[in-house]
C-alpha cells in the first residue's frame, strides 16, 4: 500500500508541474495582450504625444524592480557597458569621472591610456565633448559621449584649476583594458602581496603569472590576496584562482536554480600551483560574489586565514540572455553554494516584502569546514580574524563627500611640481595648516548629529511648554558643543591626513600610488603579516585553521 502511494505521488508530481507551467503560460499570454492593448490605446488617445519606447523601458524596469537588484534589462545602447563587466574592456579615453552637481570632472585618469598620455589630470572639468555642452549632464551621459570605437578621435574642452582660459585636448580613443591586478609586491619580509580588483576575463591567468614572478625572486613565507573592494565578476575565474591552492578534483562552487541548465558543479580541474604556502585573504564589506567564492572556498577547506570585515553577502548567479532587437537581460538564475554546503546570500529577495533588506548579525544555519570549524550560512563570509575599523567622524565624511579633499589636492598639485615617492610622502604641518585655511576660506560647514538632536529637543520642549525653563541649559550645551566642533579638524587629523595623502599621491602616481600609500599603515595587512610570520609567537595561523 505504501509503495502504491509513493507511485501515485510520483505520477502526480509531473502532472502538477505541467499544470503550473500551463497556468503560467496563460498568464504570460494574457499579460502581453493587456500590455499591447494598453500601449496601443495610449498611443491613439493620450492627449499629448508619447514615446512608446521610453514607456516600454519604464514598464520593464518597474517589473524587474520587483525581483532583485541584479536582474536588469539591457537596452541596445548599453550593450557595450554590459561587455565591460565581463571583459574589463571598452572603447574610450581611460579615465574615471564624477559629477559635481554642475559639471562632470576627471576623477582619475588611468596611467598609460589616452587621457593620461594627453596630459589630462584629475580635477579637470569637462566643459564640452566634441562641441556638446556638458553642463548639467550626469556621469552616464558624459561617459556615453567619451566612449566610442577605438581609433576615432574625441575633442574635450576642459577647465583646469588655477587657469583662467579653458584648454582643448584631442584624443584618439583606444580599447581600454582595466587591470584586474592594479598592484602586487614581494615585501622584504618574504610575504607576497597581490591586490585583485576584478574577476574579468583572464584574471586567474594573471594572478598565476604574478604569483610565479614573485616566487622566482626567492622563498616566499606567505601570500596575501587582497579582495577588499572587489565586487566580483566571472565565476570560472574565481574557481581557477581557488584551484591554485586546492588539489585537483575538489568542488569549489555549485549552482542551484529552477532551470536544469542552471544546476551545475564547478570543481578544480588543474593541478594546484602551491598547496603549502601560508595564505591570507583580505576582505571587507564590498567584497562580493566571486570574491566570496574565493574567500569562502579557502575558508571551507581550511586552506588559509580570512582577515578583515564581513563580506557583502551576494550568493546569487546571473546570466546574460539575448532578447529581440539586440537587447539583453541580465537575470538571476541560481543560488550558489560553496564547499561546506552553505549559501552566503544575505537578503532573501523572494520574501523581501517581509524583510528590512538590511544586514544583521544573527547566525544562520551552521556548517562545518574540512577540519570541523563551525561556519554559518547567509550574511556573507565572516572573517576568521576581524579587524575593526572605526567609521569616519562626521567632519571627515563631509570633507571627503563634499570634495574639499579632492579640491585641495588639485590646488596642491598646481603648486608643487613633484613630491616624495608614494610610500614616503607625508602631510607635514605646513600642508595641514594650509588645508585648514583652504576649507575655512571655502566657508566649510556641516551639521553634526548632536546639533540635530539639540534642535529636535528644542522643538519638542517648545511643543510641551518646557523650552523657556530649560533654555539656559540648552544654550550652555550648544556653546560647549560649538567649542568641541571647532576643534574637529585637529581631533580628527589622523583620518583626514590619510585621505589627503591618498588624494595628493594619486595626482602624481595615479591609482598605483594610492595603493602604495594606503599599505603603509594598513591594519589588515599588518595583521596578515603578524599571523603569517608568527611574529607574536602564538602560532595563530595553524591554531585558527586546525579549529583548536
C-alpha positions in Angstrom: 0.0 0.0 0.0 2.9 2.3 0.9 4.5 1.6 -2.5 1.2 2.4 -4.3 1.0 5.8 -2.5 4.6 6.7 -3.5 3.8 5.7 -7.1 0.7 7.8 -7.2 2.7 10.8 -5.8 5.4 10.2 -8.4 2.9 10.2 -11.2 1.1 13.3 -9.8 4.2 15.4 -9.4 5.0 15.9 -13.1 1.2 16.5 -13.8 1.2 19.2 -11.1 4.3 20.8 -12.6 2.9 20.7 -16.1 -0.4 22.3 -14.8 1.6 25.1 -13.2 3.6 25.7 -16.3 0.4 25.8 -18.4 -1.2 28.3 -16.0 2.0 30.5 -16.1 2.0 30.4 -19.9 -1.7 31.5 -19.9 -0.9 34.4 -17.5 2.1 35.5 -19.7 -0.1 35.5 -22.9 -2.9 37.3 -21.1 -0.5 40.0 -19.6 1.2 40.6 -23.0 -2.2 41.0 -24.7 -3.3 43.5 -22.0 0.0 45.4 -22.3 -0.2 45.6 -26.1 -3.8 46.8 -25.9 -2.9 49.4 -23.2 0.1 50.8 -25.1 -1.9 50.9 -28.4 -4.8 52.8 -26.8 -2.4 55.2 -25.1 -0.7 56.0 -28.4 -4.1 56.6 -30.1 -5.9 58.5 -27.3 -3.5 60.2 -24.8 -3.7 64.0 -25.0 0.0 64.5 -25.8 2.4 62.7 -27.9 4.0 59.7 -26.2 7.3 57.8 -26.7 6.3 54.1 -26.8 9.9 53.0 -26.5 10.5 55.0 -23.3 7.2 53.9 -21.8 8.1 50.3 -22.6 11.5 50.6 -20.8 9.9 52.2 -17.8 7.4 49.3 -17.6 10.1 46.7 -17.9 12.2 48.4 -15.2 9.3 48.5 -12.9 8.6 44.8 -13.4 12.2 43.8 -12.8 12.5 46.0 -9.8 10.0 43.7 -8.1 12.5 40.8 -8.2 16.1 41.6 -7.2 18.6 44.4 -8.0 20.7 42.2 -10.2 18.0 41.2 -12.7 18.0 44.1 -15.2 17.1 44.9 -18.8 20.0 46.0 -21.1 18.9 48.2 -24.0 20.9 48.2 -27.2 22.5 51.5 -26.1 24.0 49.8 -23.0 25.4 46.7 -24.7 29.0 48.0 -24.5 28.7 48.6 -20.8 27.5 45.1 -20.3 30.5 43.7 -22.2 32.8 45.8 -20.0 31.5 43.9 -16.9 32.9 40.6 -18.2 35.9 41.7 -20.3 37.1 44.8 -18.5 37.4 46.4 -21.9 35.8 49.4 -23.6 36.5 51.9 -26.3 37.3 55.3 -24.7 39.9 57.6 -23.2 40.7 55.7 -19.9 39.5 57.8 -17.0 37.2 57.7 -14.0 34.8 60.6 -14.0 32.5 62.1 -11.3 29.6 64.6 -11.4 29.9 67.6 -9.0 26.3 68.9 -9.4 27.1 71.2 -12.4 29.8 69.6 -14.5 31.5 66.2 -14.7 35.1 66.1 -13.7 38.0 63.8 -14.3 38.4 61.9 -11.0 41.3 59.6 -12.0 43.0 59.1 -15.4 44.3 55.6 -15.9 48.1 55.6 -16.3 49.2 54.7 -19.8 45.8 55.3 -21.5 44.7 58.2 -23.8 43.6 60.7 -21.1 46.8 60.5 -19.1 49.0 60.4 -22.2 47.3 63.6 -23.4 48.1 65.4 -20.2 44.6 65.3 -18.7 44.7 65.4 -14.9 42.4 64.7 -12.0 40.2 67.7 -11.3 39.9 68.8 -14.9 36.3 69.9 -15.5 34.7 68.7 -18.8 33.0 71.7 -20.4 32.4 70.1 -23.8 32.9 66.8 -25.7 33.0 67.2 -29.4 31.3 70.5 -29.1 28.4 69.2 -27.0 27.9 71.3 -23.9 28.3 69.1 -20.8 26.8 71.4 -18.2 24.2 69.6 -16.1 24.9 66.3 -17.9 25.4 63.5 -15.4 28.2 60.9 -15.3 26.5 58.4 -17.6 25.6 61.0 -20.2 29.2 62.3 -20.4 30.5 58.7 -20.3 28.5 57.9 -23.4 30.0 60.9 -25.2 33.5 59.9 -24.3 33.2 56.3 -25.3 33.4 55.2 -29.0 35.1 53.0 -31.4 38.9 52.6 -30.8 40.8 54.7 -33.3 38.2 57.5 -33.5 39.0 61.0 -32.2 37.3 62.9 -29.4 37.9 66.6 -28.6 37.5 67.8 -25.0 37.2 71.4 -23.8 38.4 71.4 -20.1 38.6 73.9 -17.2 41.8 73.3 -15.1 42.3 74.5 -11.6 44.3 77.7 -11.4 43.9 78.6 -15.1 41.6 81.2 -16.4 41.2 80.1 -20.0 39.8 76.6 -21.0 42.1 74.2 -22.6 41.3 71.8 -25.5 42.6 68.3 -26.0 42.0 66.0 -28.9 42.5 62.3 -28.1 42.4 59.1 -30.1 40.2 56.5 -28.4 41.7 53.1 -27.6 40.4 49.8 -26.4 40.9 50.4 -22.7 41.5 47.3 -20.6 41.2 47.8 -16.8 43.7 45.8 -14.9 42.5 43.0 -12.7 45.7 43.4 -10.7 46.4 47.1 -10.0 49.3 46.3 -7.7 51.5 43.4 -6.4 54.7 43.3 -4.4 57.1 40.9 -2.7 57.8 42.6 0.6 61.3 42.4 2.3 59.8 40.2 5.0 59.1 37.4 2.4 55.4 38.0 2.1 54.0 38.2 -1.5 51.1 40.6 -1.8 48.6 40.9 -4.6 45.5 43.2 -4.9 42.8 41.8 -7.2 40.2 44.4 -8.2 38.1 42.3 -10.5 37.3 38.9 -12.0 37.1 39.8 -15.6 38.5 37.6 -18.4 42.0 36.1 -17.7 42.0 37.2 -14.1 43.2 33.8 -12.9 45.9 33.6 -15.5 47.2 37.0 -14.5 47.2 36.0 -10.8 49.2 32.8 -11.6 51.7 34.8 -13.6 52.3 37.5 -10.9 52.5 34.8 -8.2 55.1 32.8 -10.2 57.0 36.0 -10.9 57.2 36.8 -7.1 58.1 33.2 -6.3 61.1 33.3 -8.6 62.6 36.1 -6.6 63.0 33.9 -3.5 61.4 31.6 -1.0 58.0 33.0 -0.1 57.0 33.0 3.5 53.3 33.6 2.8 50.9 35.0 0.2 48.3 37.8 0.8 45.4 38.0 -1.7 43.6 41.3 -1.2 40.0 41.1 -2.3 38.8 44.3 -0.5 36.5 46.3 -2.6 36.3 43.6 -5.2 32.7 43.3 -6.2 33.1 40.0 -8.2 32.9 39.0 -11.9 33.3 35.7 -13.7 32.7 32.6 -11.7 35.2 30.5 -13.7 38.0 32.9 -12.8 37.2 32.5 -9.1 37.3 28.7 -9.4 40.6 28.8 -11.2 42.1 31.1 -8.5 41.0 28.7 -5.8 42.5 25.9 -7.8 45.9 27.5 -7.3 45.9 26.4 -3.7 43.5 23.4 -3.7 44.0 19.9 -5.1 42.5 18.9 -8.5 39.0 17.4 -8.4 37.7 19.3 -5.3 34.3 21.1 -5.6 34.5 24.9 -5.3 31.0 26.1 -6.0 27.7 24.6 -7.1 24.7 26.3 -8.6 21.1 25.5 -7.9 18.3 27.1 -9.9 14.9 26.5 -11.4 16.1 25.6 -15.0 18.0 22.4 -15.5 20.8 24.4 -17.2 21.3 26.5 -14.1 22.2 23.4 -12.0 25.9 22.7 -12.1 29.0 21.8 -10.0 32.3 23.6 -10.6 35.3 21.6 -9.3 39.0 22.4 -9.6 40.3 20.9 -12.9 44.0 21.6 -12.8 47.0 20.6 -10.7 47.5 23.2 -8.0 50.3 25.8 -8.0 51.1 25.7 -4.3 49.4 23.5 -1.6 51.7 24.6 1.3 52.3 28.3 1.2 50.6 30.1 4.2 47.7 32.0 2.8 45.7 35.1 3.9 42.7 36.6 2.2 41.8 40.2 3.0 38.1 41.1 2.7 35.7 43.9 3.6 32.0 44.8 3.2 32.5 45.4 -0.5 34.0 42.0 -1.3 31.2 40.3 -3.1 30.1 37.4 -5.4 33.3 35.9 -7.0 35.4 37.3 -4.2 33.2 35.5 -1.7 33.5 32.3 -3.7 37.3 32.5 -3.3 37.3 33.5 0.3 34.5 31.0 1.2 36.2 28.1 -0.5 39.6 28.8 1.0 37.8 29.0 4.4 35.8 25.9 4.0 38.9 23.9 3.0 40.8 25.5 5.9 43.5 26.4 3.4 44.0 30.0 4.5 43.0 32.6 7.0 40.3 35.2 6.1 41.1 38.6 7.6 39.2 41.9 7.8 35.4 42.5 7.8 32.3 40.5 7.0 31.8 40.4 3.2 28.8 41.7 1.3 26.7 38.5 1.1 25.8 38.0 -2.6 25.1 34.3 -3.2 23.2 34.8 -6.5 24.3 33.9 -10.0 23.4 35.9 -13.1 23.4 35.0 -16.8 23.1 37.5 -19.7 20.4 36.3 -22.1 19.8 37.7 -25.6 16.5 39.3 -26.4 14.9 40.7 -29.6 16.1 43.9 -31.3 19.7 43.5 -30.0 18.7 43.9 -26.3 19.6 41.7 -23.4 18.6 40.8 -19.9 20.9 40.0 -17.0 18.9 37.6 -14.9 19.4 35.8 -11.7 19.3 32.1 -12.5 20.6 30.4 -9.4 21.9 30.5 -5.8 25.5 29.3 -5.4 26.8 27.1 -2.6 30.4 26.8 -1.5 32.2 23.6 -0.5 30.7 23.3 3.0 27.2 23.4 1.5 26.4 26.9 2.7 24.9 29.8 0.7 26.2 33.2 1.8 23.3 35.2 0.3 22.4 38.0 2.7 18.9 39.1 1.6 16.1 36.7 0.7 14.6 38.7 -2.2 11.8 36.1 -2.6 10.4 37.4 0.7 11.7 40.9 0.5 8.4 42.5 1.4 8.7 40.8 4.8 12.3 42.0 5.5 14.1 45.2 6.1 16.7 44.3 3.4 19.5 45.3 5.8 22.4 43.3 7.1 22.2 41.8 10.6 24.5 39.7 12.8 22.1 36.9 13.5 23.6 33.5 12.8 22.3 31.3 10.0 22.4 27.5 9.8 25.7 26.0 10.9 28.0 24.1 8.6 31.5 22.6 9.1 34.8 23.3 7.4 37.0 20.3 6.5 38.8 20.5 9.9 35.5 20.8 11.8 35.3 24.5 12.3 31.8 25.9 12.5 30.8 28.4 9.8 27.4 29.9 9.1 25.0 30.2 6.1 23.9 33.7 4.9 25.3 37.1 5.9 28.4 36.8 3.7 31.7 35.3 4.8 32.7 36.0 8.4 36.4 36.5 8.7 38.5 34.2 10.9 40.2 37.3 12.2 38.2 40.5 12.5 39.9 43.8 12.1 37.7 46.6 13.4 37.7 49.9 11.5 36.1 52.8 13.2 33.8 54.9 10.9 35.0 58.3 9.9 33.8 61.2 12.0 31.1 63.5 10.6 33.6 66.2 9.8 35.9 63.8 7.9 32.9 62.3 5.9 31.8 65.8 5.0 35.2 66.9 3.9 35.5 63.9 1.6 31.9 63.7 0.4 31.7 67.4 -0.5 35.0 67.2 -2.4 37.0 69.6 -0.1 39.8 67.0 0.0 39.6 66.4 -3.8 39.7 70.2 -4.5 42.6 70.8 -2.1 44.6 68.0 -3.9 44.0 70.0 -7.2 45.4 73.1 -5.5 48.4 71.3 -4.1 49.2 69.7 -7.5 49.1 73.1 -9.2 51.6 74.5 -6.7 54.1 71.6 -6.4 55.8 70.1 -9.4 56.8 66.9 -7.6 56.5 65.1 -4.3 58.4 62.3 -2.5 57.8 58.7 -3.5 54.3 57.3 -2.9 55.4 55.2 0.1 57.3 58.1 1.8 55.1 61.1 1.2 53.5 62.6 4.3 51.3 65.5 5.1 53.6 67.9 7.1 52.5 70.6 9.5 52.6 73.4 6.9 50.5 71.4 4.4 47.8 70.6 7.1 47.7 74.3 8.2 47.3 75.3 4.6 44.4 72.8 4.2 42.7 74.1 7.2 43.0 77.6 5.8 41.6 76.3 2.5 38.5 74.9 3.9 38.0 78.0 6.1 38.2 80.2 3.0 35.6 77.9 1.3 33.3 78.6 4.3 33.2 74.9 5.1 30.3 74.0 7.4 28.5 70.8 8.4 25.8 69.7 10.8 26.5 67.1 13.4 24.1 64.5 14.7 24.4 66.2 18.1 23.3 69.5 16.6 20.3 67.8 15.0 19.4 66.2 18.3 19.5 69.6 20.1 17.3 71.2 17.5 14.8 68.3 17.9 15.0 68.7 21.7 14.2 72.4 21.4 11.2 71.8 19.2 9.9 69.1 21.5 10.5 71.2 24.6 8.6 74.1 22.9 5.7 71.9 21.9 5.4 70.7 25.5 5.9 74.1 27.1 9.3 73.4 28.7 11.6 75.5 26.5 11.7 78.7 28.5 12.6 76.8 31.7 15.4 74.8 30.2 16.7 77.4 27.7 19.8 78.4 29.7 20.9 74.7 29.9 20.3 74.2 26.2 22.3 77.4 25.4 25.2 76.2 27.5 25.1 72.8 25.8 25.2 74.5 22.4 28.1 76.6 23.5 30.1 73.6 24.7 29.3 71.6 21.6 30.4 74.5 19.3 33.7 74.7 21.2 34.3 70.9 20.6 33.2 71.2 17.0 35.7 74.0 16.4 38.4 71.5 17.3 37.2 68.8 14.9 39.8 69.4 12.2 42.5 68.9 14.9 41.0 65.9 16.8 40.3 64.0 13.5 43.6 65.0 11.9 44.9 61.4 11.5 41.9 60.3 9.4 41.8 63.5 7.4 45.6 63.3 6.7 45.1 59.7 5.5 42.6 60.8 2.9 44.6 63.9 1.9 47.7 61.8 1.4 45.9 59.3 -0.8 44.3 62.1 -2.9 47.6 64.0 -3.4 49.6 60.9 -4.1 47.1 60.0 -6.7 47.7 63.2 -8.6 51.4 62.3 -9.1 51.4 58.4 -9.1 47.8 57.6 -10.1 45.9 54.6 -8.8 49.1 52.5 -8.1 50.4 55.3 -6.0 47.2 55.4 -3.9 47.6 51.7 -3.2 51.2 52.0 -2.2 50.4 54.9 0.1 47.5 53.1 1.7 49.5 50.0 2.5 51.9 51.9 4.7 49.5 51.9 7.6 47.1 49.2 6.7 45.8 47.4 9.8 44.5 44.4 7.8 47.9 43.9 6.1 49.8 44.3 9.4 47.6 41.6 11.0 48.2 39.3 8.0 52.0 39.8 8.4 51.7 39.0 12.1 49.8 35.8 11.5 51.7 34.5 8.5 55.1 35.3 10.0 54.1 34.3 13.6 55.8 37.5 14.9 53.8 37.3 18.2 54.8 33.7 18.8 51.2 32.5 19.2 51.2 30.3 16.1 47.8 31.7 15.2 47.8 30.5 11.6 47.8 26.8 12.5 45.7 27.3 15.6 42.9 29.0 13.6 42.9 26.5 10.7 43.0 23.4 13.0 39.9 24.6 14.8 41.5 24.2 18.2 
